[in-house]
Every structure is written in C-alpha cells, then in structure tokens.
C-alpha cells in the first residue's frame, strides 16, 4: 500500500471498528467505540490545528 493511502485507510478502518463495536454489545464494546471514533477525530483536529493560518 502506498504511503499516501496508509493514514486515510487506517483512520477509515478505525472508524469502522468504532461504529461496528457500538452495535455489537455493552461494556467493553462501548469503550472500543469511544476509542475507535475519538482517535480519527483527534488526528484530524491535530492536523487542522497544525495547518491553521498564523501559526508558525
């Protein structure tokens, strides 16, 4: 797999795991859901913050 697609594919897989775990059960599955959906959001937020105009 190309270096360009490795991060988007990893974030997509992590999001899918998070969404799937939300409907699989209770308990540990909810923690997996939170982690699976929070990590891609945090990565996107950090990348956006790093590219914000006026930051050098």
Biopython code that builds the backbone (N, CA, C, O; Angstrom):
import numpy as np
from Bio.PDB.StructureBuilder import StructureBuilder

atoms = [
    (1, "UNK", "N", (0.846, -1.180, 0.000)),
    (1, "UNK", "CA", (0.000, 0.000, 0.000)),
    (1, "UNK", "C", (0.888, 1.238, 0.000)),
    (1, "UNK", "O", (1.913, 1.292, 0.681)),
    (2, "UNK", "N", (0.484, 2.198, -0.755)),
    (2, "UNK", "CA", (1.258, 3.425, -0.891)),
    (2, "UNK", "C", (1.259, 4.220, 0.414)),
    (2, "UNK", "O", (0.331, 4.120, 1.217)),
    (3, "UNK", "N", (2.307, 5.004, 0.610)),
    (3, "UNK", "CA", (2.406, 5.838, 1.798)),
    (3, "UNK", "C", (1.332, 6.906, 1.859)),
    (3, "UNK", "O", (0.972, 7.378, 2.938)),
    (4, "UNK", "N", (0.818, 7.288, 0.691)),
    (4, "UNK", "CA", (-0.217, 8.322, 0.641)),
    (4, "UNK", "C", (-1.528, 7.800, 1.235)),
    (4, "UNK", "O", (-2.245, 8.552, 1.895)),
    (5, "UNK", "N", (-1.845, 6.541, 1.011)),
    (5, "UNK", "CA", (-3.128, 5.994, 1.418)),
    (5, "UNK", "C", (-3.103, 5.298, 2.770)),
    (5, "UNK", "O", (-4.156, 4.900, 3.268)),
    (6, "UNK", "N", (-1.941, 5.142, 3.374)),
    (6, "UNK", "CA", (-1.885, 4.374, 4.607)),
    (6, "UNK", "C", (-2.636, 5.042, 5.762)),
    (6, "UNK", "O", (-3.362, 4.362, 6.488)),
    (7, "UNK", "N", (-2.482, 6.340, 5.947)),
    (7, "UNK", "CA", (-3.172, 7.019, 7.046)),
    (7, "UNK", "C", (-4.687, 7.112, 6.818)),
    (7, "UNK", "O", (-5.440, 6.820, 7.747)),
    (8, "UNK", "N", (-5.171, 7.505, 5.632)),
    (8, "UNK", "CA", (-6.625, 7.523, 5.446)),
    (8, "UNK", "C", (-7.272, 6.151, 5.600)),
    (8, "UNK", "O", (-8.369, 6.042, 6.148)),
    (9, "UNK", "N", (-6.606, 5.108, 5.123)),
    (9, "UNK", "CA", (-7.157, 3.758, 5.264)),
    (9, "UNK", "C", (-7.165, 3.348, 6.729)),
    (9, "UNK", "O", (-8.132, 2.743, 7.190)),
    (10, "UNK", "N", (-6.117, 3.662, 7.462)),
    (10, "UNK", "CA", (-6.070, 3.322, 8.886)),
    (10, "UNK", "C", (-7.172, 4.046, 9.661)),
    (10, "UNK", "O", (-7.809, 3.458, 10.535)),
    (11, "UNK", "N", (-7.394, 5.316, 9.342)),
    (11, "UNK", "CA", (-8.457, 6.064, 10.015)),
    (11, "UNK", "C", (-9.842, 5.533, 9.639)),
    (11, "UNK", "O", (-10.741, 5.496, 10.479)),
    (12, "UNK", "N", (-10.014, 5.126, 8.391)),
    (12, "UNK", "CA", (-11.294, 4.552, 7.962)),
    (12, "UNK", "C", (-11.559, 3.225, 8.661)),
    (12, "UNK", "O", (-12.681, 2.966, 9.097)),
    (13, "UNK", "N", (-10.536, 2.387, 8.770)),
    (13, "UNK", "CA", (-10.698, 1.095, 9.455)),
    (13, "UNK", "C", (-10.997, 1.318, 10.936)),
    (13, "UNK", "O", (-11.848, 0.638, 11.509)),
    (14, "UNK", "N", (-10.311, 2.254, 11.542)),
    (14, "UNK", "CA", (-10.554, 2.558, 12.950)),
    (14, "UNK", "C", (-11.969, 3.084, 13.162)),
    (14, "UNK", "O", (-12.620, 2.727, 14.144)),
    (15, "UNK", "N", (-12.451, 3.927, 12.256)),
    (15, "UNK", "CA", (-13.814, 4.434, 12.345)),
    (15, "UNK", "C", (-14.831, 3.312, 12.169)),
    (15, "UNK", "O", (-15.839, 3.265, 12.874)),
    (16, "UNK", "N", (-14.567, 2.412, 11.231)),
    (16, "UNK", "CA", (-15.472, 1.291, 11.014)),
    (16, "UNK", "C", (-15.527, 0.383, 12.238)),
    (16, "UNK", "O", (-16.602, -0.073, 12.627)),
    (17, "UNK", "N", (-14.376, 0.121, 12.842)),
    (17, "UNK", "CA", (-14.343, -0.699, 14.051)),
    (17, "UNK", "C", (-15.127, -0.020, 15.172)),
    (17, "UNK", "O", (-15.858, -0.676, 15.914)),
    (18, "UNK", "N", (-14.969, 1.291, 15.287)),
    (18, "UNK", "CA", (-15.708, 2.030, 16.308)),
    (18, "UNK", "C", (-17.207, 1.986, 16.091)),
    (18, "UNK", "O", (-17.970, 1.800, 17.039)),
    (19, "UNK", "N", (-17.632, 2.155, 14.852)),
    (19, "UNK", "CA", (-19.066, 2.118, 14.564)),
    (19, "UNK", "C", (-19.635, 0.713, 14.731)),
    (19, "UNK", "O", (-20.740, 0.547, 15.247)),
    (20, "UNK", "N", (-18.893, -0.288, 14.303)),
    (20, "UNK", "CA", (-19.361, -1.669, 14.435)),
    (20, "UNK", "C", (-19.440, -2.087, 15.899)),
    (20, "UNK", "O", (-20.372, -2.787, 16.296)),
    (21, "UNK", "N", (-18.474, -1.666, 16.697)),
    (21, "UNK", "CA", (-18.492, -2.052, 18.101)),
    (21, "UNK", "C", (-19.632, -1.386, 18.865)),
    (21, "UNK", "O", (-20.060, -1.887, 19.904)),
    (22, "UNK", "N", (-20.119, -0.269, 18.359)),
    (22, "UNK", "CA", (-21.230, 0.417, 19.022)),
    (22, "UNK", "C", (-22.507, -0.417, 18.970)),
    (22, "UNK", "O", (-23.355, -0.319, 19.858)),
    (23, "UNK", "N", (-22.641, -1.231, 17.933)),
    (23, "UNK", "CA", (-23.866, -2.032, 17.816)),
    (23, "UNK", "C", (-23.669, -3.481, 18.260)),
    (23, "UNK", "O", (-24.628, -4.253, 18.273)),
    (24, "UNK", "N", (-22.444, -3.860, 18.623)),
    (24, "UNK", "CA", (-22.187, -5.252, 18.989)),
    (24, "UNK", "C", (-22.568, -5.583, 20.424)),
    (24, "UNK", "O", (-23.010, -6.699, 20.697)),
    (25, "UNK", "N", (-22.413, -4.662, 21.322)),
    (25, "UNK", "CA", (-22.733, -5.013, 22.698)),
    (25, "UNK", "C", (-22.502, -3.881, 23.664)),
    (25, "UNK", "O", (-22.363, -2.719, 23.281)),
    (26, "UNK", "N", (-22.465, -4.248, 24.928)),
    (26, "UNK", "CA", (-22.288, -3.283, 26.008)),
    (26, "UNK", "C", (-20.942, -3.507, 26.681)),
    (26, "UNK", "O", (-20.185, -4.409, 26.319)),
    (27, "UNK", "N", (-20.668, -2.680, 27.652)),
    (27, "UNK", "CA", (-19.445, -2.844, 28.436)),
    (27, "UNK", "C", (-18.210, -2.433, 27.660)),
    (27, "UNK", "O", (-18.058, -1.274, 27.276)),
    (28, "UNK", "N", (-17.324, -3.403, 27.432)),
    (28, "UNK", "CA", (-16.062, -3.121, 26.760)),
    (28, "UNK", "C", (-16.278, -2.624, 25.339)),
    (28, "UNK", "O", (-15.462, -1.862, 24.821)),
    (29, "UNK", "N", (-17.350, -3.039, 24.711)),
    (29, "UNK", "CA", (-17.626, -2.598, 23.333)),
    (29, "UNK", "C", (-17.834, -1.097, 23.252)),
    (29, "UNK", "O", (-17.463, -0.474, 22.258)),
    (30, "UNK", "N", (-18.414, -0.519, 24.269)),
    (30, "UNK", "CA", (-18.611, 0.934, 24.265)),
    (30, "UNK", "C", (-17.281, 1.668, 24.398)),
    (30, "UNK", "O", (-17.104, 2.742, 23.823)),
    (31, "UNK", "N", (-16.350, 1.099, 25.149)),
    (31, "UNK", "CA", (-15.016, 1.701, 25.241)),
    (31, "UNK", "C", (-14.292, 1.599, 23.912)),
    (31, "UNK", "O", (-13.599, 2.532, 23.506)),
    (32, "UNK", "N", (-14.448, 0.472, 23.230)),
    (32, "UNK", "CA", (-13.845, 0.314, 21.904)),
    (32, "UNK", "C", (-14.456, 1.319, 20.934)),
    (32, "UNK", "O", (-13.758, 1.891, 20.096)),
    (33, "UNK", "N", (-15.759, 1.528, 21.054)),
    (33, "UNK", "CA", (-16.450, 2.505, 20.204)),
    (33, "UNK", "C", (-15.902, 3.907, 20.438)),
    (33, "UNK", "O", (-15.600, 4.624, 19.483)),
    (34, "UNK", "N", (-15.772, 4.301, 21.698)),
    (34, "UNK", "CA", (-15.258, 5.629, 22.010)),
    (34, "UNK", "C", (-13.854, 5.816, 21.470)),
    (34, "UNK", "O", (-13.545, 6.850, 20.877)),
    (35, "UNK", "N", (-13.009, 4.830, 21.669)),
    (35, "UNK", "CA", (-11.625, 4.931, 21.189)),
    (35, "UNK", "C", (-11.576, 4.933, 19.667)),
    (35, "UNK", "O", (-10.840, 5.713, 19.063)),
    (36, "UNK", "N", (-12.362, 4.059, 19.053)),
    (36, "UNK", "CA", (-12.354, 3.953, 17.594)),
    (36, "UNK", "C", (-12.854, 5.200, 16.899)),
    (36, "UNK", "O", (-12.442, 5.491, 15.776)),
    (37, "UNK", "N", (-13.725, 5.934, 17.541)),
    (37, "UNK", "CA", (-14.242, 7.160, 16.930)),
    (37, "UNK", "C", (-13.508, 8.410, 17.392)),
    (37, "UNK", "O", (-13.521, 9.422, 16.692)),
    (38, "UNK", "N", (-12.871, 8.361, 18.551)),
    (38, "UNK", "CA", (-12.171, 9.533, 19.067)),
    (38, "UNK", "C", (-10.793, 9.714, 18.433)),
    (38, "UNK", "O", (-10.361, 10.844, 18.206)),
    (39, "UNK", "N", (-10.106, 8.618, 18.147)),
    (39, "UNK", "CA", (-8.758, 8.722, 17.588)),
    (39, "UNK", "C", (-8.758, 9.405, 16.217)),
    (39, "UNK", "O", (-7.963, 10.322, 16.011)),
    (40, "UNK", "N", (-9.620, 8.996, 15.261)),
    (40, "UNK", "CA", (-9.636, 9.711, 13.974)),
    (40, "UNK", "C", (-10.015, 11.188, 14.127)),
    (40, "UNK", "O", (-9.481, 12.044, 13.422)),
    (41, "UNK", "N", (-10.922, 11.478, 15.034)),
    (41, "UNK", "CA", (-11.302, 12.863, 15.275)),
    (41, "UNK", "C", (-10.131, 13.664, 15.829)),
    (41, "UNK", "O", (-9.911, 14.805, 15.422)),
    (42, "UNK", "N", (-9.383, 13.076, 16.752)),
    (42, "UNK", "CA", (-8.219, 13.754, 17.325)),
    (42, "UNK", "C", (-7.128, 13.963, 16.282)),
    (42, "UNK", "O", (-6.492, 15.017, 16.255)),
    (43, "UNK", "N", (-6.907, 12.976, 15.430)),
    (43, "UNK", "CA", (-5.897, 13.109, 14.372)),
    (43, "UNK", "C", (-6.276, 14.242, 13.421)),
    (43, "UNK", "O", (-5.428, 15.056, 13.055)),
    (44, "UNK", "N", (-7.534, 14.296, 13.027)),
    (44, "UNK", "CA", (-7.984, 15.369, 12.129)),
    (44, "UNK", "C", (-7.877, 16.734, 12.801)),
    (44, "UNK", "O", (-7.477, 17.708, 12.164)),
    (45, "UNK", "N", (-8.229, 16.812, 14.070)),
    (45, "UNK", "CA", (-8.137, 18.083, 14.799)),
    (45, "UNK", "C", (-6.684, 18.548, 14.919)),
    (45, "UNK", "O", (-6.396, 19.733, 14.750)),
    (46, "UNK", "N", (-5.776, 17.625, 15.207)),
    (46, "UNK", "CA", (-4.357, 17.992, 15.315)),
    (46, "UNK", "C", (-3.794, 18.453, 13.976)),
    (46, "UNK", "O", (-3.032, 19.418, 13.930)),
    (47, "UNK", "N", (-4.155, 17.786, 12.899)),
    (47, "UNK", "CA", (-3.684, 18.188, 11.579)),
    (47, "UNK", "C", (-4.247, 19.554, 11.189)),
    (47, "UNK", "O", (-3.539, 20.371, 10.602)),
    (48, "UNK", "N", (-5.509, 19.803, 11.510)),
    (48, "UNK", "CA", (-6.115, 21.097, 11.219)),
    (48, "UNK", "C", (-5.447, 22.188, 12.044)),
    (48, "UNK", "O", (-5.179, 23.276, 11.534)),
    (49, "UNK", "N", (-5.176, 21.906, 13.311)),
    (49, "UNK", "CA", (-4.522, 22.878, 14.185)),
    (49, "UNK", "C", (-3.127, 23.229, 13.680)),
    (49, "UNK", "O", (-2.708, 24.384, 13.743)),
    (50, "UNK", "N", (-2.412, 22.221, 13.179)),
    (50, "UNK", "CA", (-1.052, 22.448, 12.689)),
    (50, "UNK", "C", (-1.042, 23.285, 11.416)),
    (50, "UNK", "O", (-0.061, 23.980, 11.152)),
    (51, "UNK", "N", (-2.102, 23.237, 10.624)),
    (51, "UNK", "CA", (-2.164, 23.964, 9.364)),
    (51, "UNK", "C", (-2.902, 25.300, 9.480)),
    (51, "UNK", "O", (-3.087, 25.995, 8.481)),
    (52, "UNK", "N", (-3.316, 25.655, 10.678)),
    (52, "UNK", "CA", (-4.097, 26.883, 10.868)),
    (52, "UNK", "C", (-3.275, 28.106, 10.469)),
    (52, "UNK", "O", (-2.101, 28.194, 10.830)),
    (53, "UNK", "N", (-3.865, 29.054, 9.732)),
    (53, "UNK", "CA", (-3.114, 30.254, 9.338)),
    (53, "UNK", "C", (-2.676, 31.064, 10.572)),
    (53, "UNK", "O", (-3.404, 31.167, 11.559)),
    (54, "UNK", "N", (-1.506, 31.614, 10.486)),
    (54, "UNK", "CA", (-0.984, 32.436, 11.569)),
    (54, "UNK", "C", (-0.134, 31.653, 12.559)),
    (54, "UNK", "O", (0.501, 32.245, 13.432)),
    (55, "UNK", "N", (-0.114, 30.343, 12.436)),
    (55, "UNK", "CA", (0.738, 29.528, 13.299)),
    (55, "UNK", "C", (2.044, 29.245, 12.553)),
    (55, "UNK", "O", (2.031, 28.801, 11.405)),
    (56, "UNK", "N", (3.134, 29.500, 13.199)),
    (56, "UNK", "CA", (4.424, 29.259, 12.527)),
    (56, "UNK", "C", (5.373, 28.502, 13.413)),
    (56, "UNK", "O", (6.499, 28.215, 13.008)),
]
sb = StructureBuilder()
sb.init_structure("model")
sb.init_model(0)
sb.init_chain("A")
sb.init_seg("    ")
for serial, (resi, resn, name, xyz) in enumerate(atoms, 1):
    if name == "N":
        sb.init_residue(resn, " ", resi, " ")
    sb.init_atom(name, np.array(xyz, "f"), 0.0, 1.0, " ", f" {name:<3s}", serial, name[0])
structure = sb.get_structure()
